[in-house]
């Protein structure tokens, strides 16, 4: 019962659309109506400015971090299944992508997924390096995100974690790539937007 509640909590917290909240509260702007219409840090930065974009990225990444460590703490305190932290964290990612508080139209979970991956294994910091390197060369946030997901996929089989953790990370990677399917088409057609600030 407690495990189910933690998974639900993960989904609900992941569903908080920080890009929408920051846009409406501080800028009187609905970011869904501009740019890509996406509720993520990249579109928030594109529509609202760099400061807002960074704020959204940090808050979205912290979603998974908070849920992961809260679940980990409660699993120890109440003798729950220790793998619940992986499931609750994954639920948080799904909440970000399909938020109940924003008509199930969310972001692409790049920041939330990175926060989740780093909680599981600090070695995934290499994925951030890959992200920045690909971004510097290509100027495509989407391509950088997909490259990061593939690096995570390559590292995961060698980690000393449970099969549940590995399966959760596999699902997170598949979801992240799937959420970028339209970006992949635009990259092929050379119509994908490039960043200007790097």
C-alpha positions as CSV (number, residue, x, y, z in Angstrom):
1,X,0.0,0.0,0.0
2,X,2.8,2.5,1.0
3,X,4.7,1.6,-2.2
4,X,1.6,2.4,-4.3
5,X,1.2,5.7,-2.5
6,X,4.9,6.6,-3.2
7,X,4.5,5.8,-6.9
8,X,1.4,8.0,-7.0
9,X,3.2,10.8,-5.1
10,X,6.1,10.5,-7.6
11,X,3.7,10.9,-10.5
12,X,1.8,13.8,-8.9
13,X,5.0,15.7,-8.0
14,X,6.4,15.1,-11.5
15,X,3.1,16.5,-12.9
16,X,3.8,20.0,-11.4
17,X,4.4,22.1,-14.6
18,X,7.1,24.5,-13.3
19,X,7.5,26.1,-16.8
20,X,3.8,26.9,-16.8
21,X,3.8,28.1,-13.2
22,X,6.9,30.4,-13.6
23,X,5.6,31.7,-16.9
24,X,2.1,32.6,-15.6
25,X,3.2,33.9,-12.1
26,X,6.3,35.9,-13.1
27,X,5.8,36.7,-16.8
28,X,2.0,36.5,-17.3
29,X,2.8,34.1,-20.2
30,X,1.6,30.6,-21.1
31,X,4.7,29.0,-22.6
32,X,2.4,26.4,-24.2
33,X,1.3,29.1,-26.6
34,X,4.7,30.1,-27.9
35,X,7.9,28.4,-29.2
36,X,7.6,24.7,-29.3
37,X,4.7,24.7,-26.9
38,X,6.6,22.4,-24.7
39,X,6.6,22.5,-20.9
40,X,10.3,22.2,-20.4
41,X,13.4,24.2,-19.6
42,X,14.4,24.7,-23.3
43,X,11.1,26.2,-24.4
44,X,10.8,28.2,-21.1
45,X,14.2,29.7,-21.9
46,X,13.3,30.4,-25.5
47,X,10.0,32.1,-24.5
48,X,10.8,33.7,-21.2
49,X,14.5,34.2,-21.2
50,X,17.6,32.5,-19.9
51,X,16.9,33.1,-16.2
52,X,13.5,31.4,-16.4
53,X,14.9,28.6,-18.5
54,X,17.6,27.8,-16.0
55,X,15.1,27.9,-13.1
56,X,12.8,25.5,-14.8
57,X,15.7,23.1,-15.6
58,X,16.8,23.1,-12.0
59,X,13.3,22.6,-10.6
60,X,12.5,19.9,-13.1
61,X,15.7,18.0,-12.2
62,X,15.0,18.3,-8.5
63,X,11.6,16.6,-9.0
64,X,13.3,13.2,-9.4
65,X,15.9,13.9,-6.8
66,X,13.4,14.8,-4.1
67,X,11.1,11.8,-4.9
68,X,14.1,9.4,-5.2
69,X,15.6,10.3,-1.8
70,X,12.2,10.7,-0.1
71,X,11.3,7.2,-1.2
72,X,14.6,5.8,-0.2
73,X,14.3,7.3,3.3
74,X,10.7,6.1,3.7
75,X,11.6,2.6,2.5
76,X,14.2,2.3,5.3
77,X,11.9,3.9,7.9
78,X,8.9,1.6,7.2
79,X,10.8,-1.4,5.9
80,X,9.4,-1.1,2.4
81,X,10.8,-2.7,-0.8
82,X,14.1,-0.8,-1.4
83,X,13.5,-0.7,-5.1
84,X,10.5,1.6,-4.6
85,X,12.8,4.6,-5.1
86,X,13.4,3.5,-8.7
87,X,9.7,3.1,-9.4
88,X,8.7,6.3,-7.7
89,X,11.4,8.2,-9.6
90,X,10.3,6.7,-12.9
91,X,6.7,7.7,-12.1
92,X,8.0,11.2,-11.5
93,X,9.4,11.2,-15.1
94,X,6.1,10.0,-16.5
95,X,4.3,12.8,-14.5
96,X,6.6,15.4,-16.1
97,X,5.8,14.0,-19.6
98,X,2.1,13.5,-19.0
99,X,1.1,15.9,-16.2
100,X,-2.4,15.6,-14.8
101,X,-2.2,19.3,-13.8
102,X,-1.6,20.4,-17.4
103,X,-4.0,18.3,-19.5
104,X,-1.3,15.6,-19.9
105,X,0.8,17.9,-22.1
106,X,4.2,18.1,-20.5
107,X,7.9,18.3,-21.3
108,X,10.3,15.8,-22.6
109,X,11.8,14.9,-19.3
110,X,15.4,15.6,-20.1
111,X,16.2,17.5,-16.8
112,X,14.0,15.2,-14.7
113,X,15.6,12.1,-16.2
114,X,19.1,13.4,-15.7
115,X,18.3,14.1,-12.0
116,X,17.0,10.6,-11.7
117,X,20.0,9.0,-13.4
118,X,22.4,10.9,-11.2
119,X,20.6,9.7,-8.1
120,X,21.0,6.1,-9.2
121,X,24.7,6.4,-10.3
122,X,27.0,9.4,-10.1
123,X,28.9,7.9,-13.0
124,X,26.1,9.2,-15.2
125,X,27.7,12.6,-14.8
126,X,29.6,11.6,-18.0
127,X,26.3,11.8,-19.8
128,X,26.1,15.5,-18.9
129,X,29.5,16.0,-20.4
130,X,28.3,14.3,-23.6
131,X,25.2,16.5,-23.6
132,X,27.2,19.7,-23.4
133,X,29.8,18.5,-26.0
134,X,27.1,17.5,-28.5
135,X,25.2,20.7,-27.8
136,X,28.4,22.8,-28.4
137,X,29.0,21.1,-31.7
138,X,25.5,20.7,-33.1
139,X,23.5,23.5,-31.3
140,X,20.6,21.0,-31.1
141,X,19.2,20.4,-27.6
142,X,17.2,17.5,-28.9
143,X,20.2,15.7,-30.4
144,X,22.2,16.3,-27.2
145,X,19.3,14.8,-25.2
146,X,19.1,11.7,-27.3
147,X,22.9,11.3,-27.2
148,X,22.8,11.5,-23.4
149,X,20.0,8.9,-23.3
150,X,22.1,6.5,-25.4
151,X,25.2,7.0,-23.2
152,X,23.0,6.1,-20.2
153,X,21.8,3.0,-22.0
154,X,25.3,1.9,-22.7
155,X,26.5,2.3,-19.1
156,X,23.5,0.8,-17.4
157,X,24.2,-2.9,-18.0
158,X,27.5,-2.6,-16.1
159,X,26.1,-1.0,-13.0
160,X,25.9,-2.9,-9.7
161,X,22.2,-2.2,-9.2
162,X,19.1,-4.3,-9.1
163,X,17.3,-5.6,-12.2
164,X,14.4,-3.3,-11.2
165,X,16.7,-0.3,-11.4
166,X,18.1,-1.3,-14.8
167,X,14.6,-1.9,-16.2
168,X,13.4,1.5,-14.9
169,X,16.3,3.2,-16.5
170,X,15.7,1.4,-19.7
171,X,12.0,2.6,-19.7
172,X,13.2,6.1,-18.9
173,X,15.6,6.1,-21.8
174,X,13.0,4.8,-24.2
175,X,10.5,7.4,-23.0
176,X,13.0,10.2,-23.4
177,X,13.9,9.2,-27.0
178,X,10.2,8.6,-27.9
179,X,9.3,12.1,-26.6
180,X,11.9,13.5,-29.2
181,X,10.4,11.6,-32.2
182,X,9.3,14.8,-33.8
183,X,12.7,16.4,-33.2
184,X,14.4,13.5,-34.9
185,X,12.2,14.0,-38.0
186,X,13.1,17.7,-38.0
187,X,16.8,17.0,-37.6
188,X,16.6,14.7,-40.7
189,X,14.8,17.4,-42.6
190,X,17.2,20.1,-41.3
191,X,14.3,22.1,-39.9
192,X,15.1,21.7,-36.2
193,X,15.7,24.9,-34.3
194,X,19.2,25.6,-33.0
195,X,20.2,27.4,-29.8
196,X,21.9,30.7,-30.1
197,X,23.5,31.1,-26.7
198,X,26.3,28.6,-27.0
